[in-house]
Amino acid sequence: MATFEQAAEAFLRHLDDSRHYSAHTLRAYARDLEGFAEFLRGSPGGLDAARVSRLDIRAWLARLGESGASKRTIARKLSSLRSLYRFLLARRYVDTDPCAGIRTPRFARHLPKFLGEEAVSGLLQAPQGLDLMAARDRAILEVLYGSGLRVGELVSLNVRDIDRIGEVVKARGKGKKERIAPIGRHAARAVEEYLAARRRTPGLVEQEPEALFLNRFGRRLSARSVSRILKKYLLMAGLPPDASPHALRHSFATHLLDRGADLRSVQELLGHENLSTTQVYTHITTTRLKQIYEKAHPRA
């Protein structure tokens, strides 16, 4: 394999064909690797993937830091490069991994934002009315909170993915992996009411009838539109409007743990591959317990 760019192209094809990464994730990897390729053009080894050294990578990381890149951004770019060289090493395109021994920058891990149970209850009651858009928005909010789906998983749902009787949904997550997730009776009923309103709405031209959630033009709803819908109802419910759809996923996990669910079950419900990804929610619940203790205990 002659050049770093050719190596990166082979790696991206592997992520697309074998790992089924999303287009968004592939673009992020491509940007990171293109940035390193640009840096290599001025290095002694040039664009030869096999001649990249640990010093090249350290110099690149230093330049990123000098340019004002955050530690989180630098860590992500280094992770992309690590993944590339693991791929190249496994296929014997290179003999050594220049990323070996390079430490990932440490950065403060922020606890995810979530809404309390009362706040969620107020939000879910915000969409009022019997028209199609109100019914759709109620269903969107109920499914997001009732299932803990990512917004990308939500907008990719098709009508056939919902089992309203069994109260489960077939979600397509990261890497196009499918999982069955419960949605609960409230969400199942909201979806049923939305589909009934959809059937009886005159003049609705369904451009993509297989999609579960449609915009007013009959096309599949976008993730950006879901964010706008959520902001609208946050404001109506008197809640901070900066919460994202992911905040409902965080709320879903936090409330489950607060009410006694075990971490492994929450991991399965969220579709996390690693338990360590789910463990951030234990920090939230521990923090809340400490706050309750300090507020209520006379000797705190």
N, C-alpha and C positions, 0 to 999 in steps of 0.2 A: 504494500500500500504506500504510494509515493508521497502524498501530501497530507497534512493535517486536515485540510478541507475534505479530501476524499474519505478520510477516516471518519470525520464527523457525519458525512452524508450516509455512509454505511451504518453508522450507529443510529441515526434518526430513522432510517428505513427499518432497522430492527425494532425500534420502539413502536413504530407504526404497524408493521406487519405481524410481529410476534407478541408484543406486549399490549397492543391496541390502545396506546395512549391517546388522549384527546388532542384535538387540533390546538387547543390553547396551551397544553403542556408541551407539545412538540415545538410550538413557536418560542416558548420560553427557553427550552434547551437550545434551539437554533440560535437565538440571540446571544446567549451566554457563550456558546462555542465560537460564534462569529467574532465576538469581542476578543477572545483569546487568539484567534487566527490573525486578527488585525495587529495585535501586539507582537505576534511571532514574526511578522514581516520585517521588523527592525531588529530581530535577535540574530546572534551569530549562526544558529542552526537553521534559520529560515523556517520554512513551512513543512519540514520533514517531521512527521509525527513521531518517528522512532528516535529522533535526536533531541526531543524536548527533555530538558533537565529539571531537576528540583529547583535549581537557581532561577531558571526561566519562570517557573510558577511563582516562586517567592517574589521575584521582581514585578510580575504582573499584579499580584495581590497588593504589593506596596503601592504601585501606581494607582490601583483602584482606590486605596485608602486616601492617597494624596488628592485624588480628584473629588473627594467628598462622598464616596459611596458608603452607605451604612454597613455596619458589621453584619446585619442580616442579609443584605444584598451580596456582600463578599462571600458569606457562607454559602449562599445559594449557588453562586457562580462556581465556587470551588467544588461543590457537590456535583454539579453538571460535569465538570472536568473529571472528577473521580469516577463517575459512572461511565464516561467514555473510555477511560483507560482500563477499567475493569473489563469492559466489553472487548477491547483490543487485546488485552492480555489473555483472556479466556480463549480467543480465537488465534492466538499466537501471531498476531500482526505486529506485536512489539514484544521485546524480551523482558523489559522491566517497567514498573509503574512509577513514573516520576512524582506522583502524588503521595506515595508512601512516606510516612513520617512528617507530613505537613499537617499541623493542627488547625482545626476549624476555629475561626474566631468565636470567642464567647460573647454572648449578648443576653441582655435581660429578657426573659420569657414573659410576655404579658399575658395575664389571665384573660380568657375570652369573655366578651361582654354577653350578658344574658339578662332576661327579664324575670322578675319575680312572678309567682303564681297569680297574684291579684292583677298585676300589670298585663299578663297574657290574657287573663279572663276579660279585662276591659278591651283589649285589642280585638279579640275574637268577636266581641259583641258590636264593634264599631260599624261594620258594613250593614246598613239597613236597607230595606226595600225588597220588592219582589221581582224586579227586572233582572235581565240576564247578567249584566255586569256586576250587580250586587251579589247575586247568587254565585257567580264565578269567583269573586273576591273572597267571599266567605269560605268557599271550598279551598281556595289556595292557602289561606291562613290556617284553616283547620288541618289540612294535609301536611303543611310545613311543620306545624307544632305536634301534630298527632303521630307523625312518622319519623321526624328528625332527618328528613331528606335534605340533601344539598340542593341549592336552587337549580343547578344544572340538571340534577336528577329529576326535579319537579317538572321543568319545562320539556324534558324529553319523554315524559309519560305519554302513552297512547291510551285510548279508551279501553282497549282490551287488556291493559296492564292492571286495571283495577278490579278486584273481586269485592263488590259491595256487600255480598252476603257473608263471605269469609272475613271481611274487614282487613284485607291485606292488599299489598301492592307489589308488583314486580318492578324493582328499580334497577337502572343501569348506572353503575357507579364509575369510579376512576378505572381506567384501563378497560372500559366497556364490560366490566364484570357485573353479572346480574345477581341480585339477592332478593329474597322475599322479606318484606317489612310489614309489620302490623300498622294499621292507621287508626284504629279505634272506631267506636260506633258514631261519635259525633262527626268525625271526618267523613266516614262512609255515607252518613245521611246527608251531609253538606254536598258531597259529590253527586249523590242521587238527585237532590233538588236542583243542582246546577244543570245536570244533563236533561232533566225534565224541562227546565226553563229554556234550554237550548233548542229542544225539539219544538216547543210551542212559540218560538220567536219568529214572527213573520219577517220576510225579507233578508234573513241571515244567509249569506252565501258562504258555505263552508269550503274554503279553498283547500284546507288540509283536514278533512273530516276524521282522519285517524287520530289526530292530536287531541289530547284531553283538554288542555287549556288553550283557548283561542282568543285572539284580540278581536276588536270590533269589526275588523275586515275579514275575519274568518281564517286567519293564518295562525300558526303556532306562536304562542306568546314567548317573548324573549326574556332572558334573565334580567336584563336592564329594566324591562317593563315591570317585572315582579318587584324589583327594588323600589320603583316609583309608586307602585300600588301600596307597598308596605309603609312607605313614608307618609302617604296620604292618610292612612288609618292610624298611624302612630300620632300624628298631629290631631286627628279627630278624637283620639282617646286621651289626649293630654299627656302623651309620653314623649321622651326625647326622640326627635326625628332622625338621629344619626345611627340608629340601630339598623343593621343589615339583615337580609333574610337568614344569614348564617347565625344571627343572634337567636333566632327561634330554634335552630338546631342545638345551639349551646344550652338554651333554656330546657329543651326536651331532655338532654342528658343530665343536666344539673337537677332537675325536678325528679327524675327517676332515682338518682342516687340519694337525694334528700328523703325520698319515701321508701328507702330500703332495698333498691335494686342492687345486685352485685355488679362489680366492675366488668367481669367477663361477659355478662349478659348485655350490658350497655355497649361494650365493644362490638358485639355481634349486631346489635340493633343499628349502630352507626355505620357499620361496614368498614371498620378500621382493620387493617391487616395486623398491626402491632398493638399490643396492650399499652405500650408506653405512650402512644398517641392519645389514648383514652384517659390516661392517668392524670392529665392536666385538670380534669374535672374534680378529682379528689382534693386538689389544692383549693378549689373554689369552696367545696363543702367544708373543708377544714377551716378556712378563713371565716366562713359564716358562723361556724360553731364557736370559734374564738370570740367573735363579735358578740354573740348571744351570751357567752360565759362572762365576758367583761362587763356587759351591760346588766346582767341579772345576779351574778354571784356577789355576796356582800364582802368577800375577801379577795376579790379579783384585783 
